[in-house]
Amino acid sequence: MSKLIFITGGARSGKSAFAEKLAGEITGKRAYLATAQALDAEMVERIEHHRKRRGGAWDTFEEPLAIAELVGKLAGRYSVVLLDCLTLWLSNVMARRSKDDEVRESIDELAAALRSHDGTLLVVSNEVGLGIVPDNALVRRFRDLAGIMNQRVAAAADEAYFVAAGLPVKIK
């Protein structure tokens, strides 16, 4: 049975821990699809924190860009796949594709791959549109594209959660 679960919230809201908890309730093999890149000391520390928290019960795949393809390759091989996180993936895509149409095309390809995944797929993404309007065009562009991406994935999802202060609220 296929099931897509979308989990969003702010930075350090507890969304990844909640996703890992949900995934842990499913028996069988688990895959963790990580989009983060260890490009500075802070990201190295964050990645290591996530690795330690989830322990050795996961097969980990680190892929900053080609996640639509990887989701397809993992289908049927794992009882549950956890993709963390879409907003890091979006920043990776935006660094390589300068036109919004190209980025939207990547978002559409990803949404189609997520919808067609065979198995349980949990997808984590940051909600970045709750704050003030950013003061520069690049950050506004990122916020807008992240909003579009989150809407498309949430629309495709069977369930959706918003996590704040470690507390998940089911929104779909």
Secondary structure as the mmCIF struct_conf table of DSSP 4:
data_model
#
loop_
_struct_conf.conf_type_id
_struct_conf.id
_struct_conf.beg_label_comp_id
_struct_conf.beg_label_asym_id
_struct_conf.beg_label_seq_id
_struct_conf.end_label_comp_id
_struct_conf.end_label_asym_id
_struct_conf.end_label_seq_id
STRN STRN1 LYS A 3 GLY A 9
BEND BEND1 GLY A 10 GLY A 10
TURN_TY1_P TURN_TY1_P1 ALA A 11 ARG A 12
BEND BEND2 SER A 13 GLY A 14
HELX_RH_AL_P HELX_RH_AL_P1 LYS A 15 GLY A 24
TURN_TY1_P TURN_TY1_P2 GLU A 25 GLU A 25
BEND BEND3 ILE A 26 ILE A 26
BEND BEND4 GLY A 28 GLY A 28
STRN STRN2 ARG A 30 ALA A 34
BEND BEND5 ASP A 40 ASP A 40
HELX_RH_AL_P HELX_RH_AL_P2 ALA A 41 ARG A 54
TURN_TY1_P TURN_TY1_P3 GLY A 55 GLY A 56
BEND BEND6 ALA A 57 TRP A 58
STRN STRN3 ASP A 59 GLU A 62
BEND BEND7 PRO A 64 LEU A 65
HELX_RH_AL_P HELX_RH_AL_P3 ILE A 67 LEU A 74
TURN_TY1_P TURN_TY1_P4 ALA A 75 ARG A 77
BEND BEND8 SER A 79 SER A 79
STRN STRN4 VAL A 80 ASP A 84
HELX_RH_AL_P HELX_RH_AL_P4 LEU A 86 ARG A 96
BEND BEND9 LYS A 99 LYS A 99
HELX_RH_AL_P HELX_RH_AL_P5 ASP A 100 SER A 116
BEND BEND10 ASP A 118 GLY A 119
STRN STRN5 THR A 120 ASN A 126
BEND BEND11 LEU A 130 GLY A 131
HELX_LH_PP_P HELX_LH_PP_P1 ILE A 132 PRO A 134
BEND BEND12 ASP A 135 ASN A 136
HELX_RH_AL_P HELX_RH_AL_P6 ALA A 137 ALA A 156
BEND BEND13 ASP A 158 ASP A 158
STRN STRN6 GLU A 159 ALA A 164
TURN_TY1_P TURN_TY1_P5 ALA A 165 GLY A 166
STRN STRN7 LEU A 167 LYS A 170
#
